[in-house]
Amino acid sequence: MKATILIDTPENELLEMLASEKEKLSKMKMSHEVSPLENPKLITSTKKVIARIKTELSFRKNRR
């Protein structure tokens, strides 16, 4: 997910996206513990998406 997409997204949608990405990450971690994922790099990319969303939310909070 590109940062430019996040800039145009309303704050309430960003919070929903953050919650869904966190849930997705926890499910991937659990399934990876039980049996290895085909592509474990997905965990890393999901963490990066979460960080991008948090960064945008923090930027908006500090900009006020």
PDB file of N, CA, C and O in Angstrom:
ATOM      1  N   MET A   1       0.835  -1.164   0.000  1.00  0.00           N
ATOM      2  CA  MET A   1       0.000   0.000   0.000  1.00  0.00           C
ATOM      3  C   MET A   1       0.887   1.237   0.000  1.00  0.00           C
ATOM      4  O   MET A   1       1.825   1.340   0.790  1.00  0.00           O
ATOM      5  N   LYS A   2       0.589   2.156  -0.875  1.00  0.00           N
ATOM      6  CA  LYS A   2       1.384   3.369  -1.003  1.00  0.00           C
ATOM      7  C   LYS A   2       0.934   4.417   0.003  1.00  0.00           C
ATOM      8  O   LYS A   2      -0.231   4.461   0.398  1.00  0.00           O
ATOM      9  N   ALA A   3       1.865   5.251   0.406  1.00  0.00           N
ATOM     10  CA  ALA A   3       1.561   6.314   1.359  1.00  0.00           C
ATOM     11  C   ALA A   3       0.629   7.350   0.747  1.00  0.00           C
ATOM     12  O   ALA A   3      -0.139   7.988   1.466  1.00  0.00           O
ATOM     13  N   THR A   4       0.685   7.526  -0.566  1.00  0.00           N
ATOM     14  CA  THR A   4      -0.186   8.508  -1.217  1.00  0.00           C
ATOM     15  C   THR A   4      -1.651   8.117  -1.091  1.00  0.00           C
ATOM     16  O   THR A   4      -2.517   8.988  -1.017  1.00  0.00           O
ATOM     17  N   ILE A   5      -1.935   6.838  -1.066  1.00  0.00           N
ATOM     18  CA  ILE A   5      -3.310   6.369  -0.885  1.00  0.00           C
ATOM     19  C   ILE A   5      -3.779   6.713   0.527  1.00  0.00           C
ATOM     20  O   ILE A   5      -4.930   7.101   0.723  1.00  0.00           O
ATOM     21  N   LEU A   6      -2.905   6.573   1.493  1.00  0.00           N
ATOM     22  CA  LEU A   6      -3.269   6.830   2.883  1.00  0.00           C
ATOM     23  C   LEU A   6      -3.542   8.308   3.136  1.00  0.00           C
ATOM     24  O   LEU A   6      -4.360   8.649   3.989  1.00  0.00           O
ATOM     25  N   ILE A   7      -2.873   9.176   2.411  1.00  0.00           N
ATOM     26  CA  ILE A   7      -3.056  10.615   2.603  1.00  0.00           C
ATOM     27  C   ILE A   7      -4.481  11.023   2.257  1.00  0.00           C
ATOM     28  O   ILE A   7      -5.056  11.884   2.922  1.00  0.00           O
ATOM     29  N   ASP A   8      -5.055  10.416   1.227  1.00  0.00           N
ATOM     30  CA  ASP A   8      -6.394  10.778   0.772  1.00  0.00           C
ATOM     31  C   ASP A   8      -7.506  10.065   1.534  1.00  0.00           C
ATOM     32  O   ASP A   8      -8.678  10.392   1.351  1.00  0.00           O
ATOM     33  N   THR A   9      -7.167   9.108   2.376  1.00  0.00           N
ATOM     34  CA  THR A   9      -8.156   8.307   3.081  1.00  0.00           C
ATOM     35  C   THR A   9      -8.610   9.035   4.351  1.00  0.00           C
ATOM     36  O   THR A   9      -7.780   9.568   5.087  1.00  0.00           O
ATOM     37  N   PRO A  10      -9.926   9.060   4.614  1.00  0.00           N
ATOM     38  CA  PRO A  10     -10.417   9.678   5.861  1.00  0.00           C
ATOM     39  C   PRO A  10      -9.916   8.933   7.096  1.00  0.00           C
ATOM     40  O   PRO A  10      -9.564   7.755   7.033  1.00  0.00           O
ATOM     41  N   GLU A  11      -9.894   9.649   8.215  1.00  0.00           N
ATOM     42  CA  GLU A  11      -9.318   9.094   9.445  1.00  0.00           C
ATOM     43  C   GLU A  11     -10.075   7.870   9.945  1.00  0.00           C
ATOM     44  O   GLU A  11      -9.456   6.917  10.418  1.00  0.00           O
ATOM     45  N   ASN A  12     -11.403   7.878   9.851  1.00  0.00           N
ATOM     46  CA  ASN A  12     -12.163   6.732  10.344  1.00  0.00           C
ATOM     47  C   ASN A  12     -11.874   5.478   9.522  1.00  0.00           C
ATOM     48  O   ASN A  12     -11.862   4.372  10.063  1.00  0.00           O
ATOM     49  N   GLU A  13     -11.643   5.641   8.223  1.00  0.00           N
ATOM     50  CA  GLU A  13     -11.276   4.490   7.392  1.00  0.00           C
ATOM     51  C   GLU A  13      -9.877   3.998   7.726  1.00  0.00           C
ATOM     52  O   GLU A  13      -9.609   2.798   7.676  1.00  0.00           O
ATOM     53  N   LEU A  14      -8.983   4.921   8.066  1.00  0.00           N
ATOM     54  CA  LEU A  14      -7.629   4.522   8.458  1.00  0.00           C
ATOM     55  C   LEU A  14      -7.665   3.682   9.735  1.00  0.00           C
ATOM     56  O   LEU A  14      -6.939   2.697   9.861  1.00  0.00           O
ATOM     57  N   LEU A  15      -8.514   4.082  10.674  1.00  0.00           N
ATOM     58  CA  LEU A  15      -8.631   3.314  11.918  1.00  0.00           C
ATOM     59  C   LEU A  15      -9.189   1.923  11.652  1.00  0.00           C
ATOM     60  O   LEU A  15      -8.756   0.951  12.272  1.00  0.00           O
ATOM     61  N   GLU A  16     -10.146   1.819  10.734  1.00  0.00           N
ATOM     62  CA  GLU A  16     -10.688   0.511  10.365  1.00  0.00           C
ATOM     63  C   GLU A  16      -9.628  -0.341   9.682  1.00  0.00           C
ATOM     64  O   GLU A  16      -9.503  -1.534   9.959  1.00  0.00           O
ATOM     65  N   MET A  17      -8.860   0.285   8.779  1.00  0.00           N
ATOM     66  CA  MET A  17      -7.791  -0.439   8.085  1.00  0.00           C
ATOM     67  C   MET A  17      -6.745  -0.932   9.079  1.00  0.00           C
ATOM     68  O   MET A  17      -6.241  -2.049   8.958  1.00  0.00           O
ATOM     69  N   LEU A  18      -6.423  -0.098  10.057  1.00  0.00           N
ATOM     70  CA  LEU A  18      -5.432  -0.467  11.069  1.00  0.00           C
ATOM     71  C   LEU A  18      -5.899  -1.683  11.856  1.00  0.00           C
ATOM     72  O   LEU A  18      -5.127  -2.613  12.092  1.00  0.00           O
ATOM     73  N   ALA A  19      -7.149  -1.672  12.256  1.00  0.00           N
ATOM     74  CA  ALA A  19      -7.686  -2.801  13.020  1.00  0.00           C
ATOM     75  C   ALA A  19      -7.678  -4.080  12.189  1.00  0.00           C
ATOM     76  O   ALA A  19      -7.318  -5.146  12.689  1.00  0.00           O
ATOM     77  N   SER A  20      -8.075  -3.976  10.922  1.00  0.00           N
ATOM     78  CA  SER A  20      -8.118  -5.172  10.078  1.00  0.00           C
ATOM     79  C   SER A  20      -6.707  -5.698   9.787  1.00  0.00           C
ATOM     80  O   SER A  20      -6.499  -6.911   9.753  1.00  0.00           O
ATOM     81  N   GLU A  21      -5.745  -4.808   9.579  1.00  0.00           N
ATOM     82  CA  GLU A  21      -4.368  -5.239   9.321  1.00  0.00           C
ATOM     83  C   GLU A  21      -3.759  -5.896  10.560  1.00  0.00           C
ATOM     84  O   GLU A  21      -3.019  -6.873  10.446  1.00  0.00           O
ATOM     85  N   LYS A  22      -4.070  -5.362  11.739  1.00  0.00           N
ATOM     86  CA  LYS A  22      -3.557  -5.973  12.970  1.00  0.00           C
ATOM     87  C   LYS A  22      -4.142  -7.371  13.162  1.00  0.00           C
ATOM     88  O   LYS A  22      -3.444  -8.298  13.571  1.00  0.00           O
ATOM     89  N   GLU A  23      -5.426  -7.507  12.862  1.00  0.00           N
ATOM     90  CA  GLU A  23      -6.065  -8.820  12.972  1.00  0.00           C
ATOM     91  C   GLU A  23      -5.456  -9.794  11.962  1.00  0.00           C
ATOM     92  O   GLU A  23      -5.194 -10.952  12.289  1.00  0.00           O
ATOM     93  N   LYS A  24      -5.235  -9.324  10.751  1.00  0.00           N
ATOM     94  CA  LYS A  24      -4.630 -10.145   9.704  1.00  0.00           C
ATOM     95  C   LYS A  24      -3.230 -10.597  10.125  1.00  0.00           C
ATOM     96  O   LYS A  24      -2.858 -11.750   9.909  1.00  0.00           O
ATOM     97  N   LEU A  25      -2.457  -9.689  10.727  1.00  0.00           N
ATOM     98  CA  LEU A  25      -1.105 -10.010  11.171  1.00  0.00           C
ATOM     99  C   LEU A  25      -1.130 -11.074  12.264  1.00  0.00           C
ATOM    100  O   LEU A  25      -0.337 -12.015  12.235  1.00  0.00           O
ATOM    101  N   SER A  26      -2.025 -10.929  13.214  1.00  0.00           N
ATOM    102  CA  SER A  26      -2.070 -11.920  14.295  1.00  0.00           C
ATOM    103  C   SER A  26      -2.474 -13.295  13.772  1.00  0.00           C
ATOM    104  O   SER A  26      -1.944 -14.308  14.229  1.00  0.00           O
ATOM    105  N   LYS A  27      -3.403 -13.342  12.823  1.00  0.00           N
ATOM    106  CA  LYS A  27      -3.796 -14.623  12.236  1.00  0.00           C
ATOM    107  C   LYS A  27      -2.640 -15.252  11.461  1.00  0.00           C
ATOM    108  O   LYS A  27      -2.430 -16.464  11.522  1.00  0.00           O
ATOM    109  N   MET A  28      -1.893 -14.422  10.734  1.00  0.00           N
ATOM    110  CA  MET A  28      -0.754 -14.955   9.978  1.00  0.00           C
ATOM    111  C   MET A  28       0.321 -15.481  10.921  1.00  0.00           C
ATOM    112  O   MET A  28       0.921 -16.522  10.654  1.00  0.00           O
ATOM    113  N   LYS A  29       0.569 -14.778  12.012  1.00  0.00           N
ATOM    114  CA  LYS A  29       1.570 -15.235  12.977  1.00  0.00           C
ATOM    115  C   LYS A  29       1.177 -16.575  13.589  1.00  0.00           C
ATOM    116  O   LYS A  29       2.007 -17.471  13.741  1.00  0.00           O
ATOM    117  N   MET A  30      -0.112 -16.698  13.938  1.00  0.00           N
ATOM    118  CA  MET A  30      -0.590 -17.952  14.526  1.00  0.00           C
ATOM    119  C   MET A  30      -0.444 -19.101  13.539  1.00  0.00           C
ATOM    120  O   MET A  30       0.056 -20.169  13.892  1.00  0.00           O
ATOM    121  N   SER A  31      -0.874 -18.884  12.314  1.00  0.00           N
ATOM    122  CA  SER A  31      -0.799 -19.963  11.323  1.00  0.00           C
ATOM    123  C   SER A  31       0.652 -20.289  10.980  1.00  0.00           C
ATOM    124  O   SER A  31       0.972 -21.433  10.656  1.00  0.00           O
ATOM    125  N   HIS A  32       1.524 -19.294  11.049  1.00  0.00           N
ATOM    126  CA  HIS A  32       2.939 -19.543  10.765  1.00  0.00           C
ATOM    127  C   HIS A  32       3.580 -20.365  11.876  1.00  0.00           C
ATOM    128  O   HIS A  32       4.499 -21.140  11.614  1.00  0.00           O
ATOM    129  N   GLU A  33       3.113 -20.210  13.103  1.00  0.00           N
ATOM    130  CA  GLU A  33       3.633 -21.011  14.213  1.00  0.00           C
ATOM    131  C   GLU A  33       3.232 -22.475  14.061  1.00  0.00           C
ATOM    132  O   GLU A  33       4.020 -23.372  14.361  1.00  0.00           O
ATOM    133  N   VAL A  34       2.015 -22.717  13.599  1.00  0.00           N
ATOM    134  CA  VAL A  34       1.517 -24.080  13.463  1.00  0.00           C
ATOM    135  C   VAL A  34       2.170 -24.779  12.275  1.00  0.00           C
ATOM    136  O   VAL A  34       2.734 -25.865  12.406  1.00  0.00           O
ATOM    137  N   SER A  35       2.084 -24.141  11.128  1.00  0.00           N
ATOM    138  CA  SER A  35       2.726 -24.678   9.925  1.00  0.00           C
ATOM    139  C   SER A  35       3.263 -23.505   9.127  1.00  0.00           C
ATOM    140  O   SER A  35       2.571 -22.495   8.993  1.00  0.00           O
ATOM    141  N   PRO A  36       4.466 -23.602   8.594  1.00  0.00           N
ATOM    142  CA  PRO A  36       5.092 -22.473   7.896  1.00  0.00           C
ATOM    143  C   PRO A  36       4.245 -21.968   6.722  1.00  0.00           C
ATOM    144  O   PRO A  36       3.646 -22.742   5.976  1.00  0.00           O
ATOM    145  N   LEU A  37       4.224 -20.649   6.592  1.00  0.00           N
ATOM    146  CA  LEU A  37       3.519 -20.025   5.472  1.00  0.00           C
ATOM    147  C   LEU A  37       4.306 -20.256   4.188  1.00  0.00           C
ATOM    148  O   LEU A  37       5.517 -20.472   4.216  1.00  0.00           O
ATOM    149  N   GLU A  38       3.601 -20.208   3.067  1.00  0.00           N
ATOM    150  CA  GLU A  38       4.293 -20.330   1.783  1.00  0.00           C
ATOM    151  C   GLU A  38       5.224 -19.148   1.575  1.00  0.00           C
ATOM    152  O   GLU A  38       6.338 -19.300   1.074  1.00  0.00           O
ATOM    153  N   ASN A  39       4.755 -17.969   1.964  1.00  0.00           N
ATOM    154  CA  ASN A  39       5.547 -16.764   1.791  1.00  0.00           C
ATOM    155  C   ASN A  39       5.605 -16.005   3.124  1.00  0.00           C
ATOM    156  O   ASN A  39       4.729 -15.186   3.401  1.00  0.00           O
ATOM    157  N   PRO A  40       6.617 -16.263   3.945  1.00  0.00           N
ATOM    158  CA  PRO A  40       6.702 -15.596   5.247  1.00  0.00           C
ATOM    159  C   PRO A  40       6.999 -14.100   5.151  1.00  0.00           C
ATOM    160  O   PRO A  40       6.882 -13.388   6.148  1.00  0.00           O
ATOM    161  N   LYS A  41       7.377 -13.617   3.983  1.00  0.00           N
ATOM    162  CA  LYS A  41       7.617 -12.189   3.799  1.00  0.00           C
ATOM    163  C   LYS A  41       6.315 -11.389   3.915  1.00  0.00           C
ATOM    164  O   LYS A  41       6.348 -10.171   4.094  1.00  0.00           O
ATOM    165  N   LEU A  42       5.171 -12.071   3.814  1.00  0.00           N
ATOM    166  CA  LEU A  42       3.883 -11.390   3.966  1.00  0.00           C
ATOM    167  C   LEU A  42       3.750 -10.804   5.369  1.00  0.00           C
ATOM    168  O   LEU A  42       3.118  -9.763   5.549  1.00  0.00           O
ATOM    169  N   ILE A  43       4.332 -11.458   6.351  1.00  0.00           N
ATOM    170  CA  ILE A  43       4.295 -10.945   7.722  1.00  0.00           C
ATOM    171  C   ILE A  43       5.031  -9.613   7.776  1.00  0.00           C
ATOM    172  O   ILE A  43       4.545  -8.657   8.382  1.00  0.00           O
ATOM    173  N   THR A  44       6.180  -9.548   7.157  1.00  0.00           N
ATOM    174  CA  THR A  44       6.968  -8.321   7.135  1.00  0.00           C
ATOM    175  C   THR A  44       6.237  -7.203   6.403  1.00  0.00           C
ATOM    176  O   THR A  44       6.217  -6.063   6.867  1.00  0.00           O
ATOM    177  N   SER A  45       5.644  -7.523   5.273  1.00  0.00           N
ATOM    178  CA  SER A  45       4.945  -6.484   4.510  1.00  0.00           C
ATOM    179  C   SER A  45       3.715  -5.984   5.259  1.00  0.00           C
ATOM    180  O   SER A  45       3.379  -4.803   5.170  1.00  0.00           O
ATOM    181  N   THR A  46       3.044  -6.858   5.991  1.00  0.00           N
ATOM    182  CA  THR A  46       1.882  -6.433   6.779  1.00  0.00           C
ATOM    183  C   THR A  46       2.316  -5.519   7.918  1.00  0.00           C
ATOM    184  O   THR A  46       1.625  -4.550   8.232  1.00  0.00           O
ATOM    185  N   LYS A  47       3.447  -5.818   8.536  1.00  0.00           N
ATOM    186  CA  LYS A  47       3.975  -4.942   9.580  1.00  0.00           C
ATOM    187  C   LYS A  47       4.285  -3.555   9.018  1.00  0.00           C
ATOM    188  O   LYS A  47       4.054  -2.545   9.684  1.00  0.00           O
ATOM    189  N   LYS A  48       4.802  -3.510   7.807  1.00  0.00           N
ATOM    190  CA  LYS A  48       5.123  -2.227   7.177  1.00  0.00           C
ATOM    191  C   LYS A  48       3.865  -1.428   6.867  1.00  0.00           C
ATOM    192  O   LYS A  48       3.853  -0.206   7.013  1.00  0.00           O
ATOM    193  N   VAL A  49       2.807  -2.112   6.441  1.00  0.00           N
ATOM    194  CA  VAL A  49       1.538  -1.427   6.170  1.00  0.00           C
ATOM    195  C   VAL A  49       0.984  -0.840   7.462  1.00  0.00           C
ATOM    196  O   VAL A  49       0.495   0.289   7.473  1.00  0.00           O
ATOM    197  N   ILE A  50       1.058  -1.605   8.553  1.00  0.00           N
ATOM    198  CA  ILE A  50       0.595  -1.115   9.850  1.00  0.00           C
ATOM    199  C   ILE A  50       1.392   0.124  10.257  1.00  0.00           C
ATOM    200  O   ILE A  50       0.822   1.097  10.749  1.00  0.00           O
ATOM    201  N   ALA A  51       2.689   0.089  10.055  1.00  0.00           N
ATOM    202  CA  ALA A  51       3.537   1.228  10.396  1.00  0.00           C
ATOM    203  C   ALA A  51       3.182   2.449   9.550  1.00  0.00           C
ATOM    204  O   ALA A  51       3.168   3.569  10.061  1.00  0.00           O
ATOM    205  N   ARG A  52       2.895   2.250   8.269  1.00  0.00           N
ATOM    206  CA  ARG A  52       2.512   3.371   7.406  1.00  0.00           C
ATOM    207  C   ARG A  52       1.205   4.015   7.874  1.00  0.00           C
ATOM    208  O   ARG A  52       1.071   5.238   7.888  1.00  0.00           O
ATOM    209  N   ILE A  53       0.251   3.174   8.255  1.00  0.00           N
ATOM    210  CA  ILE A  53      -1.040   3.695   8.726  1.00  0.00           C
ATOM    211  C   ILE A  53      -0.845   4.465  10.031  1.00  0.00           C
ATOM    212  O   ILE A  53      -1.392   5.555  10.204  1.00  0.00           O
ATOM    213  N   LYS A  54      -0.061   3.891  10.950  1.00  0.00           N
ATOM    214  CA  LYS A  54       0.189   4.567  12.222  1.00  0.00           C
ATOM    215  C   LYS A  54       0.918   5.895  12.013  1.00  0.00           C
ATOM    216  O   LYS A  54       0.640   6.875  12.705  1.00  0.00           O
ATOM    217  N   THR A  55       1.839   5.924  11.070  1.00  0.00           N
ATOM    218  CA  THR A  55       2.574   7.142  10.783  1.00  0.00           C
ATOM    219  C   THR A  55       1.637   8.227  10.267  1.00  0.00           C
ATOM    220  O   THR A  55       1.732   9.380  10.687  1.00  0.00           O
ATOM    221  N   GLU A  56       0.740   7.869   9.367  1.00  0.00           N
ATOM    222  CA  GLU A  56      -0.211   8.840   8.823  1.00  0.00           C
ATOM    223  C   GLU A  56      -1.142   9.356   9.916  1.00  0.00           C
ATOM    224  O   GLU A  56      -1.428  10.552   9.968  1.00  0.00           O
ATOM    225  N   LEU A  57      -1.615   8.470  10.788  1.00  0.00           N
ATOM    226  CA  LEU A  57      -2.485   8.897  11.886  1.00  0.00           C
ATOM    227  C   LEU A  57      -1.742   9.831  12.835  1.00  0.00           C
ATOM    228  O   LEU A  57      -2.303  10.829  13.290  1.00  0.00           O
ATOM    229  N   SER A  58      -0.502   9.520  13.133  1.00  0.00           N
ATOM    230  CA  SER A  58       0.302  10.360  14.005  1.00  0.00           C
ATOM    231  C   SER A  58       0.558  11.719  13.368  1.00  0.00           C
ATOM    232  O   SER A  58       0.512  12.742  14.050  1.00  0.00           O
ATOM    233  N   PHE A  59       0.823  11.736  12.092  1.00  0.00           N
ATOM    234  CA  PHE A  59       1.055  12.984  11.373  1.00  0.00           C
ATOM    235  C   PHE A  59      -0.178  13.875  11.450  1.00  0.00           C
ATOM    236  O   PHE A  59      -0.070  15.078  11.686  1.00  0.00           O
ATOM    237  N   ARG A  60      -1.351  13.277  11.249  1.00  0.00           N
ATOM    238  CA  ARG A  60      -2.595  14.052  11.308  1.00  0.00           C
ATOM    239  C   ARG A  60      -2.854  14.582  12.718  1.00  0.00           C
ATOM    240  O   ARG A  60      -3.338  15.701  12.893  1.00  0.00           O
ATOM    241  N   LYS A  61      -2.529  13.775  13.709  1.00  0.00           N
ATOM    242  CA  LYS A  61      -2.749  14.195  15.097  1.00  0.00           C
ATOM    243  C   LYS A  61      -1.839  15.378  15.446  1.00  0.00           C
ATOM    244  O   LYS A  61      -2.283  16.327  16.092  1.00  0.00           O
ATOM    245  N   ASN A  62      -0.592  15.329  15.031  1.00  0.00           N
ATOM    246  CA  ASN A  62       0.373  16.390  15.360  1.00  0.00           C
ATOM    247  C   ASN A  62       0.174  17.647  14.533  1.00  0.00           C
ATOM    248  O   ASN A  62       0.605  18.730  14.927  1.00  0.00           O
ATOM    249  N   ARG A  63      -0.474  17.506  13.396  1.00  0.00           N
ATOM    250  CA  ARG A  63      -0.676  18.643  12.494  1.00  0.00           C
ATOM    251  C   ARG A  63      -1.768  19.572  13.013  1.00  0.00           C
ATOM    252  O   ARG A  63      -1.780  20.755  12.673  1.00  0.00           O
ATOM    253  N   ARG A  64      -2.666  19.068  13.813  1.00  0.00           N
ATOM    254  CA  ARG A  64      -3.800  19.883  14.301  1.00  0.00           C
ATOM    255  C   ARG A  64      -3.370  21.042  15.103  1.00  0.00           C
ATOM    256  O   ARG A  64      -4.207  21.811  15.575  1.00  0.00           O
TER     257      ARG A  64
END
